[in-house]
Amino acid sequence: MKLDEKLISRVANLARLELTDEEKQEFTKQLSDIIEYVEKINEMPTGDVIPADHIVDLKNVFREDRASASLDRSEIEKIAPKFEMGHIVVPRIIESIE
């Protein structure tokens, strides 16, 4: 597939880019070269290649879900900046809509 400056101008217009004539010529050549390279890759025999979604075998490593003791409330009260009625108080970050 060969690209021309008319197509480059159309794409630039859609992308709201202002290109000079020199840039249009440069991009026409660069994109034509890229498409030519991709077409060469398409010529490769890939009939015996097994499709893969990842190049490395992945597996999940799960740990056993076990209940354990949590921090004591008095310890939490020591490290929390503000603690009221059994809850950690944090600054409001979402303003109310009225």
N, CA, C and O atoms as CSV, one atom per row, in Angstrom:
chain,resi,resn,atom,element,x,y,z
A,1,MET,N,N,0.850,-1.187,0.000
A,1,MET,CA,C,0.000,0.000,0.000
A,1,MET,C,C,0.884,1.235,0.000
A,1,MET,O,O,1.774,1.380,0.838
A,2,LYS,N,N,0.635,2.094,-0.921
A,2,LYS,CA,C,1.408,3.322,-1.043
A,2,LYS,C,C,0.562,4.496,-0.568
A,2,LYS,O,O,-0.586,4.661,-0.981
A,3,LEU,N,N,1.138,5.292,0.289
A,3,LEU,CA,C,0.438,6.470,0.786
A,3,LEU,C,C,0.805,7.679,-0.066
A,3,LEU,O,O,1.896,7.753,-0.632
A,4,ASP,N,N,-0.131,8.628,-0.145
A,4,ASP,CA,C,0.172,9.866,-0.849
A,4,ASP,C,C,-0.076,11.039,0.090
A,4,ASP,O,O,-0.660,10.884,1.163
A,5,GLU,N,N,0.374,12.202,-0.327
A,5,GLU,CA,C,0.251,13.393,0.519
A,5,GLU,C,C,-1.201,13.779,0.749
A,5,GLU,O,O,-1.524,14.404,1.759
A,6,LYS,N,N,-2.074,13.413,-0.172
A,6,LYS,CA,C,-3.497,13.723,-0.016
A,6,LYS,C,C,-4.051,12.995,1.212
A,6,LYS,O,O,-4.801,13.578,1.996
A,7,LEU,N,N,-3.684,11.727,1.376
A,7,LEU,CA,C,-4.138,10.956,2.537
A,7,LEU,C,C,-3.532,11.511,3.827
A,7,LEU,O,O,-4.220,11.620,4.842
A,8,ILE,N,N,-2.260,11.858,3.788
A,8,ILE,CA,C,-1.603,12.437,4.960
A,8,ILE,C,C,-2.282,13.750,5.347
A,8,ILE,O,O,-2.488,14.015,6.532
A,9,SER,N,N,-2.628,14.568,4.361
A,9,SER,CA,C,-3.320,15.839,4.632
A,9,SER,C,C,-4.679,15.586,5.264
A,9,SER,O,O,-5.086,16.299,6.181
A,10,ARG,N,N,-5.381,14.572,4.776
A,10,ARG,CA,C,-6.714,14.258,5.320
A,10,ARG,C,C,-6.609,13.806,6.779
A,10,ARG,O,O,-7.379,14.250,7.630
A,11,VAL,N,N,-5.658,12.927,7.058
A,11,VAL,CA,C,-5.473,12.441,8.438
A,11,VAL,C,C,-5.036,13.595,9.344
A,11,VAL,O,O,-5.519,13.716,10.470
A,12,ALA,N,N,-4.131,14.436,8.861
A,12,ALA,CA,C,-3.693,15.588,9.645
A,12,ALA,C,C,-4.867,16.520,9.936
A,12,ALA,O,O,-4.970,17.063,11.035
A,13,ASN,N,N,-5.740,16.704,8.967
A,13,ASN,CA,C,-6.915,17.544,9.161
A,13,ASN,C,C,-7.842,16.945,10.215
A,13,ASN,O,O,-8.362,17.665,11.067
A,14,LEU,N,N,-8.050,15.628,10.160
A,14,LEU,CA,C,-8.901,14.970,11.148
A,14,LEU,C,C,-8.314,15.081,12.557
A,14,LEU,O,O,-9.043,15.187,13.543
A,15,ALA,N,N,-6.975,15.052,12.629
A,15,ALA,CA,C,-6.297,15.164,13.917
A,15,ALA,C,C,-6.062,16.621,14.318
A,15,ALA,O,O,-5.465,16.909,15.356
A,16,ARG,N,N,-6.541,17.524,13.476
A,16,ARG,CA,C,-6.384,18.967,13.701
A,16,ARG,C,C,-4.911,19.358,13.845
A,16,ARG,O,O,-4.530,20.126,14.728
A,17,LEU,N,N,-4.094,18.796,12.937
A,17,LEU,CA,C,-2.671,19.130,12.889
A,17,LEU,C,C,-2.403,19.988,11.662
A,17,LEU,O,O,-2.953,19.750,10.587
A,18,GLU,N,N,-1.566,20.970,11.837
A,18,GLU,CA,C,-1.168,21.795,10.708
A,18,GLU,C,C,0.237,21.362,10.310
A,18,GLU,O,O,1.193,21.539,11.065
A,19,LEU,N,N,0.348,20.793,9.113
A,19,LEU,CA,C,1.636,20.315,8.624
A,19,LEU,C,C,2.117,21.162,7.459
A,19,LEU,O,O,1.334,21.601,6.616
A,20,THR,N,N,3.418,21.378,7.435
A,20,THR,CA,C,4.005,22.069,6.288
A,20,THR,C,C,4.125,21.069,5.141
A,20,THR,O,O,3.956,19.866,5.341
A,21,ASP,N,N,4.414,21.563,3.951
A,21,ASP,CA,C,4.592,20.675,2.799
A,21,ASP,C,C,5.749,19.705,3.025
A,21,ASP,O,O,5.678,18.538,2.638
A,22,GLU,N,N,6.821,20.202,3.659
A,22,GLU,CA,C,7.972,19.337,3.940
A,22,GLU,C,C,7.589,18.215,4.909
A,22,GLU,O,O,7.999,17.067,4.738
A,23,GLU,N,N,6.799,18.565,5.929
A,23,GLU,CA,C,6.367,17.550,6.895
A,23,GLU,C,C,5.471,16.513,6.226
A,23,GLU,O,O,5.581,15.321,6.512
A,24,LYS,N,N,4.595,16.955,5.350
A,24,LYS,CA,C,3.725,16.022,4.629
A,24,LYS,C,C,4.555,15.043,3.799
A,24,LYS,O,O,4.266,13.846,3.777
A,25,GLN,N,N,5.585,15.549,3.117
A,25,GLN,CA,C,6.449,14.674,2.329
A,25,GLN,C,C,7.192,13.684,3.226
A,25,GLN,O,O,7.297,12.498,2.911
A,26,GLU,N,N,7.702,14.191,4.346
A,26,GLU,CA,C,8.450,13.338,5.270
A,26,GLU,C,C,7.553,12.240,5.855
A,26,GLU,O,O,7.937,11.071,5.887
A,27,PHE,N,N,6.365,12.622,6.312
A,27,PHE,CA,C,5.459,11.641,6.901
A,27,PHE,C,C,4.953,10.647,5.861
A,27,PHE,O,O,4.743,9.475,6.176
A,28,THR,N,N,4.757,11.098,4.642
A,28,THR,CA,C,4.336,10.198,3.576
A,28,THR,C,C,5.375,9.108,3.376
A,28,THR,O,O,5.028,7.933,3.258
A,29,LYS,N,N,6.655,9.491,3.337
A,29,LYS,CA,C,7.726,8.515,3.153
A,29,LYS,C,C,7.827,7.595,4.369
A,29,LYS,O,O,7.909,6.377,4.216
A,30,GLN,N,N,7.823,8.165,5.572
A,30,GLN,CA,C,7.984,7.367,6.786
A,30,GLN,C,C,6.847,6.346,6.931
A,30,GLN,O,O,7.095,5.172,7.206
A,31,LEU,N,N,5.620,6.792,6.749
A,31,LEU,CA,C,4.484,5.877,6.909
A,31,LEU,C,C,4.445,4.836,5.799
A,31,LEU,O,O,4.049,3.696,6.042
A,32,SER,N,N,4.843,5.202,4.600
A,32,SER,CA,C,4.919,4.230,3.505
A,32,SER,C,C,5.948,3.152,3.823
A,32,SER,O,O,5.717,1.971,3.567
A,33,ASP,N,N,7.092,3.563,4.386
A,33,ASP,CA,C,8.121,2.601,4.771
A,33,ASP,C,C,7.623,1.653,5.860
A,33,ASP,O,O,7.904,0.456,5.823
A,34,ILE,N,N,6.890,2.187,6.819
A,34,ILE,CA,C,6.351,1.355,7.895
A,34,ILE,C,C,5.369,0.334,7.341
A,34,ILE,O,O,5.433,-0.841,7.700
A,35,ILE,N,N,4.471,0.762,6.478
A,35,ILE,CA,C,3.481,-0.143,5.898
A,35,ILE,C,C,4.170,-1.197,5.028
A,35,ILE,O,O,3.757,-2.356,5.020
A,36,GLU,N,N,5.203,-0.810,4.305
A,36,GLU,CA,C,5.955,-1.761,3.491
A,36,GLU,C,C,6.607,-2.830,4.374
A,36,GLU,O,O,6.630,-4.007,4.014
A,37,TYR,N,N,7.132,-2.419,5.526
A,37,TYR,CA,C,7.754,-3.364,6.455
A,37,TYR,C,C,6.714,-4.329,7.020
A,37,TYR,O,O,6.976,-5.527,7.118
A,38,VAL,N,N,5.551,-3.829,7.387
A,38,VAL,CA,C,4.484,-4.681,7.921
A,38,VAL,C,C,4.031,-5.679,6.855
A,38,VAL,O,O,3.740,-6.833,7.171
A,39,GLU,N,N,3.970,-5.249,5.612
A,39,GLU,CA,C,3.591,-6.163,4.534
A,39,GLU,C,C,4.626,-7.281,4.369
A,39,GLU,O,O,4.262,-8.409,4.037
A,40,LYS,N,N,5.906,-6.983,4.596
A,40,LYS,CA,C,6.943,-8.017,4.557
A,40,LYS,C,C,6.725,-9.020,5.684
A,40,LYS,O,O,6.887,-10.225,5.487
A,41,ILE,N,N,6.359,-8.526,6.860
A,41,ILE,CA,C,6.097,-9.424,7.997
A,41,ILE,C,C,4.916,-10.335,7.669
A,41,ILE,O,O,4.921,-11.507,8.044
A,42,ASN,N,N,3.916,-9.819,6.981
A,42,ASN,CA,C,2.748,-10.632,6.622
A,42,ASN,C,C,3.112,-11.772,5.671
A,42,ASN,O,O,2.361,-12.742,5.568
A,43,GLU,N,N,4.239,-11.677,4.979
A,43,GLU,CA,C,4.674,-12.735,4.074
A,43,GLU,C,C,5.282,-13.926,4.815
A,43,GLU,O,O,5.475,-14.989,4.226
A,44,MET,N,N,5.581,-13.753,6.093
A,44,MET,CA,C,6.199,-14.824,6.875
A,44,MET,C,C,5.231,-16.002,7.010
A,44,MET,O,O,4.035,-15.794,7.218
A,45,PRO,N,N,5.737,-17.247,6.893
A,45,PRO,CA,C,4.873,-18.412,7.076
A,45,PRO,C,C,4.562,-18.608,8.563
A,45,PRO,O,O,5.453,-18.920,9.353
A,46,THR,N,N,3.313,-18.426,8.930
A,46,THR,CA,C,2.923,-18.533,10.341
A,46,THR,C,C,1.880,-19.621,10.570
A,46,THR,O,O,1.245,-19.661,11.623
A,47,GLY,N,N,1.702,-20.503,9.586
A,47,GLY,CA,C,0.687,-21.548,9.704
A,47,GLY,C,C,0.909,-22.498,10.860
A,47,GLY,O,O,-0.056,-22.977,11.456
A,48,ASP,N,N,2.175,-22.786,11.193
A,48,ASP,CA,C,2.476,-23.735,12.269
A,48,ASP,C,C,2.715,-23.062,13.618
A,48,ASP,O,O,3.058,-23.736,14.589
A,49,VAL,N,N,2.544,-21.770,13.689
A,49,VAL,CA,C,2.793,-21.044,14.930
A,49,VAL,C,C,1.546,-21.083,15.804
A,49,VAL,O,O,0.444,-20.765,15.358
A,50,ILE,N,N,1.744,-21.477,17.050
A,50,ILE,CA,C,0.628,-21.536,17.999
A,50,ILE,C,C,0.406,-20.136,18.560
A,50,ILE,O,O,1.344,-19.517,19.062
A,51,PRO,N,N,-0.819,-19.630,18.481
A,51,PRO,CA,C,-1.086,-18.296,19.040
A,51,PRO,C,C,-0.801,-18.265,20.543
A,51,PRO,O,O,-1.072,-19.231,21.257
A,52,ALA,N,N,-0.264,-17.166,21.002
A,52,ALA,CA,C,0.038,-17.007,22.426
A,52,ALA,C,C,-0.449,-15.649,22.886
A,52,ALA,O,O,-0.363,-14.665,22.151
A,53,ASP,N,N,-0.959,-15.601,24.099
A,53,ASP,CA,C,-1.389,-14.314,24.631
A,53,ASP,C,C,-0.320,-13.691,25.520
A,53,ASP,O,O,-0.430,-12.524,25.895
A,54,HIS,N,N,0.716,-14.463,25.859
A,54,HIS,CA,C,1.797,-13.938,26.673
A,54,HIS,C,C,3.048,-14.744,26.369
A,54,HIS,O,O,2.961,-15.945,26.113
A,55,ILE,N,N,4.207,-14.106,26.392
A,55,ILE,CA,C,5.424,-14.815,26.031
A,55,ILE,C,C,5.986,-15.654,27.165
A,55,ILE,O,O,6.838,-16.512,26.932
A,56,VAL,N,N,5.525,-15.424,28.386
A,56,VAL,CA,C,6.010,-16.156,29.549
A,56,VAL,C,C,4.825,-16.874,30.180
A,56,VAL,O,O,3.741,-16.301,30.299
A,57,ASP,N,N,5.027,-18.134,30.589
A,57,ASP,CA,C,3.956,-18.840,31.291
A,57,ASP,C,C,3.679,-18.144,32.621
A,57,ASP,O,O,4.585,-17.905,33.419
A,58,LEU,N,N,2.428,-17.832,32.831
A,58,LEU,CA,C,2.032,-17.169,34.063
A,58,LEU,C,C,1.157,-18.092,34.889
A,58,LEU,O,O,0.397,-18.899,34.353
A,59,LYS,N,N,1.276,-17.961,36.186
A,59,LYS,CA,C,0.370,-18.691,37.058
A,59,LYS,C,C,0.155,-17.847,38.306
A,59,LYS,O,O,1.046,-17.121,38.749
A,60,ASN,N,N,-1.035,-17.958,38.857
A,60,ASN,CA,C,-1.339,-17.226,40.074
A,60,ASN,C,C,-0.788,-17.985,41.270
A,60,ASN,O,O,-0.845,-19.213,41.327
A,61,VAL,N,N,-0.266,-17.247,42.203
A,61,VAL,CA,C,0.224,-17.847,43.432
A,61,VAL,C,C,-0.702,-17.358,44.540
A,61,VAL,O,O,-0.675,-16.191,44.931
A,62,PHE,N,N,-1.507,-18.270,45.026
A,62,PHE,CA,C,-2.457,-17.915,46.065
A,62,PHE,C,C,-1.945,-18.398,47.413
A,62,PHE,O,O,-1.316,-19.452,47.507
A,63,ARG,N,N,-2.213,-17.636,48.432
A,63,ARG,CA,C,-1.898,-18.083,49.782
A,63,ARG,C,C,-3.185,-18.551,50.429
A,63,ARG,O,O,-4.280,-18.164,50.021
A,64,GLU,N,N,-3.044,-19.362,51.411
A,64,GLU,CA,C,-4.215,-19.844,52.129
A,64,GLU,C,C,-4.834,-18.675,52.889
A,64,GLU,O,O,-4.122,-17.889,53.515
A,65,ASP,N,N,-6.140,-18.562,52.835
A,65,ASP,CA,C,-6.840,-17.484,53.503
A,65,ASP,C,C,-7.107,-17.905,54.941
A,65,ASP,O,O,-8.009,-18.696,55.216
A,66,ARG,N,N,-6.313,-17.366,55.843
A,66,ARG,CA,C,-6.452,-17.724,57.262
A,66,ARG,C,C,-6.733,-16.475,58.084
A,66,ARG,O,O,-6.145,-15.417,57.860
A,67,ALA,N,N,-7.624,-16.618,59.017
A,67,ALA,CA,C,-7.913,-15.516,59.935
A,67,ALA,C,C,-6.779,-15.414,60.941
A,67,ALA,O,O,-6.262,-16.421,61.425
A,68,SER,N,N,-6.400,-14.168,61.249
A,68,SER,CA,C,-5.356,-13.955,62.250
A,68,SER,C,C,-5.743,-12.749,63.094
A,68,SER,O,O,-6.643,-11.985,62.747
A,69,ALA,N,N,-5.060,-12.605,64.175
A,69,ALA,CA,C,-5.376,-11.507,65.088
A,69,ALA,C,C,-4.994,-10.178,64.453
A,69,ALA,O,O,-3.945,-10.057,63.821
A,70,SER,N,N,-5.856,-9.183,64.626
A,70,SER,CA,C,-5.563,-7.858,64.099
A,70,SER,C,C,-4.963,-7.009,65.209
A,70,SER,O,O,-4.784,-7.467,66.337
A,71,LEU,N,N,-4.657,-5.761,64.866
A,71,LEU,CA,C,-4.096,-4.856,65.862
A,71,LEU,C,C,-5.124,-4.567,66.949
A,71,LEU,O,O,-6.329,-4.530,66.697
A,72,ASP,N,N,-4.633,-4.371,68.126
A,72,ASP,CA,C,-5.490,-3.993,69.246
A,72,ASP,C,C,-5.945,-2.551,69.043
A,72,ASP,O,O,-5.187,-1.726,68.533
A,73,ARG,N,N,-7.176,-2.247,69.440
A,73,ARG,CA,C,-7.723,-0.901,69.236
A,73,ARG,C,C,-6.861,0.162,69.896
A,73,ARG,O,O,-6.705,1.252,69.345
A,74,SER,N,N,-6.306,-0.123,71.045
A,74,SER,CA,C,-5.468,0.871,71.720
A,74,SER,C,C,-4.219,1.185,70.899
A,74,SER,O,O,-3.749,2.323,70.906
A,75,GLU,N,N,-3.675,0.191,70.191
A,75,GLU,CA,C,-2.525,0.421,69.330
A,75,GLU,C,C,-2.904,1.310,68.142
A,75,GLU,O,O,-2.134,2.182,67.740
A,76,ILE,N,N,-4.096,1.081,67.584
A,76,ILE,CA,C,-4.565,1.889,66.471
A,76,ILE,C,C,-4.776,3.327,66.920
A,76,ILE,O,O,-4.445,4.264,66.193
A,77,GLU,N,N,-5.332,3.505,68.132
A,77,GLU,CA,C,-5.559,4.854,68.647
A,77,GLU,C,C,-4.241,5.611,68.802
A,77,GLU,O,O,-4.213,6.832,68.647
A,78,LYS,N,N,-3.159,4.913,69.101
A,78,LYS,CA,C,-1.858,5.565,69.269
A,78,LYS,C,C,-1.304,6.090,67.940
A,78,LYS,O,O,-0.650,7.132,67.911
A,79,ILE,N,N,-1.563,5.374,66.844
A,79,ILE,CA,C,-0.962,5.779,65.574
A,79,ILE,C,C,-1.894,6.627,64.701
A,79,ILE,O,O,-1.435,7.280,63.763
A,80,ALA,N,N,-3.186,6.622,64.999
A,80,ALA,CA,C,-4.139,7.405,64.203
A,80,ALA,C,C,-4.024,8.883,64.569
A,80,ALA,O,O,-3.883,9.210,65.747
A,81,PRO,N,N,-4.080,9.779,63.589
A,81,PRO,CA,C,-3.997,11.209,63.892
A,81,PRO,C,C,-5.185,11.681,64.740
A,81,PRO,O,O,-5.034,12.536,65.613
A,82,LYS,N,N,-6.371,11.111,64.470
A,82,LYS,CA,C,-7.555,11.487,65.240
A,82,LYS,C,C,-8.463,10.262,65.315
A,82,LYS,O,O,-8.695,9.585,64.314
A,83,PHE,N,N,-8.966,9.993,66.501
A,83,PHE,CA,C,-9.771,8.792,66.732
A,83,PHE,C,C,-10.974,9.184,67.579
A,83,PHE,O,O,-10.816,9.697,68.687
A,84,GLU,N,N,-12.188,8.943,67.058
A,84,GLU,CA,C,-13.411,9.298,67.797
A,84,GLU,C,C,-14.416,8.164,67.733
A,84,GLU,O,O,-14.657,7.605,66.663
A,85,MET,N,N,-14.994,7.825,68.850
A,85,MET,CA,C,-16.077,6.839,68.956
A,85,MET,C,C,-15.739,5.531,68.206
A,85,MET,O,O,-16.592,4.958,67.528
A,86,GLY,N,N,-14.491,5.076,68.340
A,86,GLY,CA,C,-14.100,3.811,67.744
A,86,GLY,C,C,-13.729,3.878,66.273
A,86,GLY,O,O,-13.549,2.839,65.637
A,87,HIS,N,N,-13.610,5.088,65.716
A,87,HIS,CA,C,-13.294,5.244,64.290
A,87,HIS,C,C,-12.123,6.199,64.094
A,87,HIS,O,O,-11.925,7.131,64.873
A,88,ILE,N,N,-11.355,5.950,63.040
A,88,ILE,CA,C,-10.291,6.872,62.658
A,88,ILE,C,C,-10.952,8.013,61.885
A,88,ILE,O,O,-11.730,7.776,60.962
A,89,VAL,N,N,-10.639,9.242,62.265
A,89,VAL,CA,C,-11.210,10.419,61.614
A,89,VAL,C,C,-10.165,10.977,60.648
A,89,VAL,O,O,-9.019,11.229,61.021
A,90,VAL,N,N,-10.593,11.163,59.397
A,90,VAL,CA,C,-9.691,11.704,58.367
A,90,VAL,C,C,-10.309,12.975,57.806
A,90,VAL,O,O,-11.514,13.184,57.938
A,91,PRO,N,N,-9.494,13.835,57.174
A,91,PRO,CA,C,-10.046,15.067,56.604
A,91,PRO,C,C,-11.011,14.751,55.459
A,91,PRO,O,O,-10.807,13.796,54.710
A,92,ARG,N,N,-12.050,15.556,55.334
A,92,ARG,CA,C,-13.014,15.397,54.249
A,92,ARG,C,C,-12.354,15.828,52.946
A,92,ARG,O,O,-11.757,16.902,52.870
A,93,ILE,N,N,-12.463,14.989,51.925
A,93,ILE,CA,C,-11.878,15.330,50.626
A,93,ILE,C,C,-12.932,15.521,49.552
A,93,ILE,O,O,-12.634,16.045,48.479
A,94,ILE,N,N,-14.150,15.107,49.823
A,94,ILE,CA,C,-15.243,15.259,48.856
A,94,ILE,C,C,-16.212,16.278,49.442
A,94,ILE,O,O,-16.740,16.105,50.540
A,95,GLU,N,N,-16.430,17.338,48.681
A,95,GLU,CA,C,-17.343,18.369,49.145
A,95,GLU,C,C,-18.778,17.934,48.870
A,95,GLU,O,O,-19.052,17.231,47.897
A,96,SER,N,N,-19.680,18.357,49.732
A,96,SER,CA,C,-21.078,18.001,49.530
A,96,SER,C,C,-21.658,18.843,48.401
A,96,SER,O,O,-21.270,19.993,48.194
A,97,ILE,N,N,-22.608,18.233,47.669
A,97,ILE,CA,C,-23.284,18.920,46.570
A,97,ILE,C,C,-24.611,19.433,47.107
A,97,ILE,O,O,-25.418,18.666,47.633
A,98,GLU,N,N,-24.828,20.724,46.972
A,98,GLU,CA,C,-26.074,21.302,47.478
A,98,GLU,C,C,-26.835,21.982,46.386
A,98,GLU,O,O,-27.912,22.526,46.630
